[in-house]
Amino acid sequence: MKKALVGILLLFIISGEAVSQNQFPSQIWHKGNVFLADGQGFSGLIKYDLDNNVVQLQADAVSTFTASNVSNFEIYDEVYGGIRKFYSLPYALNGEYETPIFFELLTQGDNIALLCREYIATDNRGMNNWGPMTMNPFWGPPMMTGYRLAFNYYFLKNGKIQRYSLKKKDLFTMLPGYDDEINLFMRKNRLEHDKRGDLLRITAYYNELQN
């Protein structure tokens, strides 16, 4: 009986750890900082919701801020590692009127910045296995069953945010003037035009070319 109880307890512990590890970044609390539009800064545990453009801060109590109240926030993603930074920027996401929404900053140079917005998509390849993904949001490709973490990408140029279509020809439109150099860089490093970590490296390389 004692061995059985120990076995059941271990099963619950392992199951709990699996659930924690399989959650998406937006579903868990991260250590981080929130900086408000009025200049105030706060530290604590942070959870973000890009669908609704809100960020929650857990300090003495839980406070909720919208993209209109926040200048930027940053988190330490313990699941995947690394500091991730998000900025509130005006953009017409679902219409013709610009409103403040959150973008994650992937890389920034003097002339252009690469931004993204993550979302949870259905993975039709794994409809019989409804479990979240395992991926490194910085460098690694997604490996999904049921749901997957997906991204929309944007380039910030001359103060204007433009959505990237994920078509290779449009990448050269977004990063003009160095088609041959970028093509060679992508071939040498086996980079794709539609993957998060690869796009980050390509954009950073483009900014180096312009210096």
C-alpha positions as CSV (number, residue, x, y, z in Angstrom):
1,M,0.0,0.0,0.0
2,K,2.8,2.4,0.9
3,K,4.6,1.7,-2.4
4,A,1.3,2.3,-4.2
5,L,0.8,5.7,-2.5
6,V,4.4,6.7,-3.3
7,G,3.8,5.7,-7.0
8,I,0.6,7.7,-7.2
9,L,2.3,10.8,-5.6
10,L,5.2,10.6,-8.1
11,L,2.8,10.3,-11.0
12,F,1.1,13.5,-9.8
13,I,4.4,15.3,-9.4
14,I,5.6,14.2,-12.9
15,S,2.3,15.1,-14.5
16,G,2.3,18.6,-12.8
17,E,5.8,19.2,-14.1
18,A,4.8,18.1,-17.6
19,V,1.9,20.6,-17.6
20,S,4.1,23.4,-16.5
21,Q,6.8,22.7,-19.1
22,N,4.2,22.4,-21.9
23,Q,2.5,25.7,-21.3
24,F,3.0,28.5,-23.8
25,P,5.0,31.6,-22.7
26,S,1.9,33.8,-22.4
27,Q,0.3,31.3,-20.0
28,I,2.8,31.5,-17.2
29,W,4.3,34.2,-14.9
30,H,7.8,35.5,-15.6
31,K,10.1,37.7,-13.6
32,G,10.3,41.1,-15.2
33,N,9.7,44.8,-15.2
34,V,6.9,47.0,-16.5
35,F,7.5,50.7,-17.5
36,L,4.4,52.9,-17.7
37,A,3.8,55.7,-20.1
38,D,4.2,58.2,-17.3
39,G,7.7,57.0,-16.5
40,Q,7.0,54.8,-13.5
41,G,8.6,51.4,-13.3
42,F,7.6,48.3,-11.4
43,S,9.2,44.9,-10.9
44,G,7.5,41.6,-10.1
45,L,6.0,38.6,-11.8
46,I,4.5,39.3,-15.3
47,K,2.0,37.6,-17.5
48,Y,1.2,39.0,-20.9
49,D,-1.8,38.7,-23.3
50,L,-1.1,39.9,-26.8
51,D,-4.6,39.1,-28.1
52,N,-6.0,41.7,-25.7
53,N,-2.9,43.8,-25.4
54,V,-2.8,43.7,-21.6
55,V,0.0,42.9,-19.2
56,Q,-0.4,41.8,-15.6
57,L,2.0,42.6,-12.8
58,Q,2.0,40.5,-9.6
59,A,3.8,42.3,-6.8
60,D,1.9,42.9,-3.5
61,A,-1.3,42.5,-5.6
62,V,-2.1,41.8,-9.2
63,S,-2.4,44.9,-11.4
64,T,-3.5,45.0,-15.0
65,F,-2.3,47.5,-17.6
66,T,-3.2,48.0,-21.2
67,A,-0.9,48.9,-24.0
68,S,-2.2,52.5,-23.7
69,N,-0.8,52.7,-20.1
70,V,2.5,51.0,-20.8
71,S,5.6,52.2,-22.6
72,N,7.3,48.8,-22.6
73,F,7.9,45.7,-20.5
74,E,10.5,43.0,-20.3
75,I,10.5,39.4,-19.0
76,Y,13.1,36.7,-18.3
77,D,11.7,33.7,-20.0
78,E,12.8,30.8,-17.7
79,V,11.3,28.2,-20.0
80,Y,13.3,29.1,-23.1
81,G,15.9,31.3,-21.6
82,G,16.7,35.0,-22.3
83,I,15.4,38.5,-21.9
84,R,12.4,39.3,-24.1
85,K,11.3,42.9,-24.6
86,F,7.9,44.2,-25.6
87,Y,7.0,47.8,-26.7
88,S,3.7,49.6,-27.0
89,L,3.5,51.1,-30.5
90,P,0.6,52.6,-32.6
91,Y,-0.6,50.3,-35.3
92,A,-3.9,49.7,-37.2
93,L,-4.2,46.0,-36.3
94,N,-7.9,45.4,-37.2
95,G,-9.0,48.5,-39.0
96,E,-7.9,51.9,-40.3
97,Y,-7.3,53.5,-36.9
98,E,-4.1,53.2,-35.1
99,T,-4.2,52.2,-31.4
100,P,-1.3,51.2,-29.1
101,I,-0.6,47.4,-29.2
102,F,2.3,45.3,-28.0
103,F,5.1,44.1,-30.2
104,E,8.1,42.0,-29.2
105,L,11.4,43.5,-30.3
106,L,13.6,40.9,-31.9
107,T,16.5,43.0,-33.2
108,Q,17.1,46.7,-33.8
109,G,19.6,48.7,-35.8
110,D,20.0,52.4,-36.8
111,N,17.7,52.0,-39.8
112,I,15.3,49.1,-39.2
113,A,13.9,46.9,-36.5
114,L,12.3,43.5,-36.6
115,L,9.2,43.1,-34.5
116,C,6.8,40.2,-33.9
117,R,3.5,39.2,-32.3
118,E,3.0,35.7,-31.1
119,Y,-0.2,33.7,-31.2
120,I,-1.4,30.1,-30.5
121,A,-2.4,28.4,-33.7
122,T,-4.0,25.0,-34.3
123,D,-1.6,22.4,-35.7
124,N,-3.6,20.2,-38.1
125,R,-0.7,17.7,-38.2
126,G,-1.4,16.6,-34.6
127,M,-5.2,16.9,-34.2
128,N,-5.3,13.6,-32.3
129,N,-2.7,14.7,-29.7
130,W,-3.8,17.9,-28.0
131,G,-0.7,19.0,-26.3
132,P,1.3,22.2,-26.6
133,M,4.6,22.7,-28.3
134,T,8.2,22.4,-27.5
135,M,10.3,25.1,-29.2
136,N,12.9,27.7,-28.5
137,P,11.3,31.0,-29.5
138,F,14.7,32.5,-30.2
139,W,16.4,30.0,-32.5
140,G,14.6,26.7,-32.8
141,P,11.9,25.5,-35.1
142,P,8.5,24.6,-33.6
143,M,7.7,20.9,-33.0
144,M,4.0,20.7,-32.3
145,T,1.1,18.4,-31.5
146,G,-2.4,19.9,-31.4
147,Y,-1.3,23.6,-30.9
148,R,1.7,25.5,-31.9
149,L,3.3,28.9,-31.2
150,A,3.2,31.0,-34.3
151,F,4.3,34.5,-35.1
152,N,3.4,37.5,-37.3
153,Y,6.4,39.6,-38.2
154,Y,6.8,43.3,-38.8
155,F,9.5,45.7,-39.9
156,L,9.8,49.1,-38.4
157,K,11.2,51.5,-41.0
158,N,11.2,55.3,-41.0
159,G,8.8,55.3,-38.1
160,K,6.3,53.1,-39.9
161,I,5.4,49.5,-39.1
162,Q,4.9,47.2,-42.1
163,R,3.7,43.6,-41.8
164,Y,5.9,41.0,-43.5
165,S,4.1,38.5,-45.7
166,L,6.6,35.7,-45.1
167,K,7.2,35.6,-48.9
168,K,10.9,35.6,-49.8
169,K,10.5,38.2,-52.5
170,D,8.9,40.6,-50.0
171,L,11.9,40.1,-47.6
172,F,14.1,41.8,-50.2
173,T,11.5,44.6,-50.5
174,M,11.7,45.1,-46.8
175,L,15.5,45.0,-46.8
176,P,16.4,46.7,-50.0
177,G,19.8,47.4,-51.6
178,Y,21.7,44.2,-50.6
179,D,20.0,41.4,-52.4
180,D,23.2,39.6,-53.4
181,E,24.8,39.9,-49.9
182,I,21.7,38.7,-48.1
183,N,21.2,35.8,-50.5
184,L,24.8,34.7,-49.9
185,F,24.5,35.1,-46.2
186,M,21.3,33.0,-46.1
187,R,22.9,30.2,-48.3
188,K,26.1,30.1,-46.2
189,N,24.3,29.9,-42.9
190,R,21.3,27.8,-44.2
191,L,18.8,30.4,-43.1
192,E,15.1,30.4,-44.0
193,H,13.1,33.6,-44.8
194,D,10.2,32.6,-42.6
195,K,11.7,31.4,-39.3
196,R,12.0,33.5,-36.2
197,G,15.7,33.0,-35.3
198,D,16.7,33.1,-39.0
199,L,14.8,36.4,-39.6
200,L,16.5,37.9,-36.6
201,R,20.0,37.0,-37.9
202,I,19.1,38.2,-41.4
203,T,17.8,41.6,-40.2
204,A,20.8,42.0,-37.8
205,Y,23.2,41.3,-40.8
206,Y,21.3,43.8,-42.9
207,N,21.8,46.5,-40.2
208,E,25.5,45.7,-40.1
209,L,25.7,46.1,-43.9
210,Q,24.3,49.6,-43.6
211,N,26.8,50.7,-41.0
